[in-house]
Amino acid sequence: MPIAAILPYWEFAKKAFAREVTYRFEVFTSVGSLVLRIYLLRCLWTALYAQNAAPLNLPLHAMITYATVALLMSLVLEIDGTRLIREKLREGTIATDLMKPISLPFYFFSDGAGRTLLYGVLVVPTLLCALLLVHIDVPAPRALGVFALSFLIAYCVNFLLNFCMNAIAFWTLETFALQLIVRWVSDLLSGQIIPLTLFPGVVGRLLFALPFAAIYSTPLLIYVGIVSPRQWGTALAVQLLWLAAFSLLAGAIWRAASRRIVVQGG
Amino acid sequence: MLAAYAQYWRLNLLTLFEYRANSIMWFAFALVYHAVALGALYVTMHQFPSMNGWTFREMLLLYALWMTGHELHNALFFQVVGVPELVREGGFDRFLVRPLDTLFQVLIVPQQLLPDGLLLALVTLGIAMPFSGLRITPLLLFFVALVVAGGALIDLGISLAIATISFWVVRVDTLRWAVMSLEQDFTRYPISIYARGVRVVLAFILPFAFMNYFPATFLLSKQETGLGLNPVVGLLTPAIGVAWSAISYAFWRIGLRHYQGTGS
């Protein structure tokens, strides 16, 4: 793709960033909320480890690191870049957008990325506050690099999952409740709330086979070292596989959806 | 006044049937929300069976007691939570010129609110009580009903206080959000896991611990290790609820006298 073709999307991302900055209040709230939750997780795991046998590969400091990094990741991953689809459908503006000489999915992606960037910046103050409350392990530079790569793939998988969920609005118009349901379920099944290694037996093995694991679990297990350097290749390959599968699915949904525009009053 | 209240519930239920598919989805959401919270707790406690002496079964009772009190509040008093928005947008001024009690008018704004969350909470409580080893007797049910009512009043006291603060400070979202977070996340666990300052806040300043922790400690005949109190304080929940909401109501009345509106 030539540079000139990318430029408009870069502008969309910058606009989204600027728009979000004006909602400083919400930004402040999300940082505060995370700090409270980091305090809570420290109390929770400290109490649990004090009175019970620790799981073999996950001592207390690794668990606290896992849970804290998961919360920091959620700052970025909980942004739903594609909720615009729903708003545009409800207001009817999607019809004019489809006429514009841009790729709408890429527009949504760049809008989401711009907002994500702001929240990405917020990781810094949150991290500083977090460090007052908990100690976070830092892995070797190479592991950190692989974690970053895995996180990037996770971001894209998460974006596509949101995209598919929001695109359902083309058929049913009201999808918010459904979306919240998927969000909550995926928080649990992706290892955001607790590591998937804590799930017992068959359930645990099944969860690793689901796409949700590609969102939080894989990067986090790389970070805390449960996925060892020898397994990095496989872990990333599985993530990429889910990325490919979701790209195909999102593409198919989008093609079907744009043929089928029903504008709700507007 | 009673007729107006009956009419309000009739409207609410009519909207339920009008938007049936949407109502079902929201009910499913409530179900999933609580299932995820309890699922995470179950998996955690499967690996770590004791949290400061509390088992999963006992913590289920903790969760159910809080949930039922909170959902009873949401079913009856949820509009109070919306007062800061009404104040900001100027809609609140309407209530002041009508010849009915202001708080009562706030409570009967139709909002498509359905007692589905309460229903879910009652089912959870119905499972949690025998599951946590309580002997179900009429006396127990009577006491649990009082705890739930007291819990709803504690919740009301807090949302009413925040609503009143919004008469002076227009943007109370930060405060409301901090309190909500304390309530939703911190009430899931026995207060002994927190630092002393947080325990004191949860017990005496924003008395969420009286919604579930203290009554559950008493019902399950456990030691109160958080603040070293006699477990009998668990019996105080209804009184605390009444006192807390009465104080808030007095504060609300003072606030109304000072209310100036935002000019919007």
Interface residues (C-beta under 8 A of the other chain):
Chain A: F25 F28 T29 G32 S33 L36 R37 L40 C43 L44 T46 A47 L48 Y49 Q51 N52 P55 E174 A177 L178 L180 I181 W184 V185 D187 L188 I193 I194 L198 F199 P200
Chain B: A21 N22 M25 W26 A28 F29 V32 Y33 V36 G39 A40 V43 T44 H46 Q47 F48 P49 S50 M51 N52 G53 R171 D173 T174 W177 A178 S181 L182 D185 F186 Y189 S192 I193 Y194 A195
